[in-house]
């Protein structure tokens, strides 16, 4: 799975948790999950768990707290999928 496919998967999962008024507006890698997209920590955790199950990856609980932007999530998932971990 390449970076663009991972980005699409991440966005697909994030959109499920966005407020209805935000779902149709464009998002970019720089958008903050909490401030720009109004996701709660529970929403972010659910997004990560969904991606983890879909891609059969092992995400670490302590790493989920470091995710602030869409780009952070995409980079982290990409690193796991390629076998290297960003710290």
Phi, psi and omega in degrees: 000126181272175185299322180292321177295321177294317179300316178299318178297316179298312181296320177303315181287322179294319182302330179298333185255357179285148172301147184308322182291344184258344188297329184267351180278147181294150175232154179227170183300335183277349181295131177282131183300324185267312186279316183274323186257355178058035175275148176271164175303324178294319176301313181298317178298318179295321176300311182296320178296320179296315179294318179304313180292318182295320183261001179056053180246158176252095178276145178267136182305318183292337179284333183296331179290345180272350182283117180243326183236167175301319179300322177301316181294313181299314180297318181294313179297319178299319181294321178292318181295330181267358177091002177245145182246131176275131177240000000 
